[in-house]
Amino acid sequence: MPTAKRIDFESLKRPGTANTFLLAPNWLCRNATPDTIAPTYPVKAAELRRTFLASVAAEPRVEHTSADEAALYDDFVARSRVFRFPDLVSTKFLDLDGDRSTLALYARAVYGLSDMGVNRKRSMAWIAKVNGVIKPHNA
């Protein structure tokens, strides 16, 4: 099974291929531009992480492969329905001032040069589930 190398979002450099998706606050990644700016939530990062994990736990073909509760960091392997190709998804939850938080999520295909938008679609569906539980400030 493929495993994710721990992602340092601040120094992340994305490949030139069309098989990744990055959601992050616009100030986090020095060497990569997010595809989508991450929402800000009116809860601490630990609560945002718990909500995210509960939302993703119900997803088919998704395995939680690494958890670092202290660092608020998690890795997942999400497999395609038909051929079971793996995609790697890494998340980092970040506390902001005033009991607010946000997250960074980097999803990428293990195989191929294009994922036909699958990583974006899956990631945004996961964020929509979280938004259904915790309404973001900038929604």
Summary of the structure (lengths in Angstrom):
residues: 139
radius of gyration: 14.1
end to end distance: 36.6
largest distance: 44.9
contacts: 418
relative contact order: 0.25
helix: 23%
strand: 32%
